[in-house]
Amino acid sequence: MPGGIGGAELIVIFLVILIFFGANKIPELARGIGQGMNEFKKASNNLKNEIEKGKQGLSTSPPKKEEPTKKQKEEAIENKQEKSNEN
C-alpha cells in the first residue's frame, strides 16, 4: 500500500466520524484529544527532566565519608571494653 492515506480516504473517514458523533460532538472530541495530547506532552517533558536530573546527580562525586570525632572514637572503645567485660 504505497503512499499511505490519500484525500479521498480522509474525506470518507471524516464523513463516518460526522455520522457517528454528529456535528455538535466533533468540537468536544477535538478538544478532548487536544487536552490528552497536552497532558501526554507534559508528562513526557517531566520524565525527561527527571532523567536529566538523575544523570546530573550521578555525575557528581560521591559524598565524602565523615571521620569519627575523637569523642566518638573513645565511646566506641569504651563500648567494646564493656562488651568484652560482660563475656
Buried (B, 14 or more C-beta within 10 A) or exposed (E): EEEEEEEEEEEEEEEEEEEEEEEEEBEEEEEEEEEEEEEEEEEEEEEEEEEEEEEEEEEEEEEEEEEEEEEEEEEEEEEEEEEEEEE
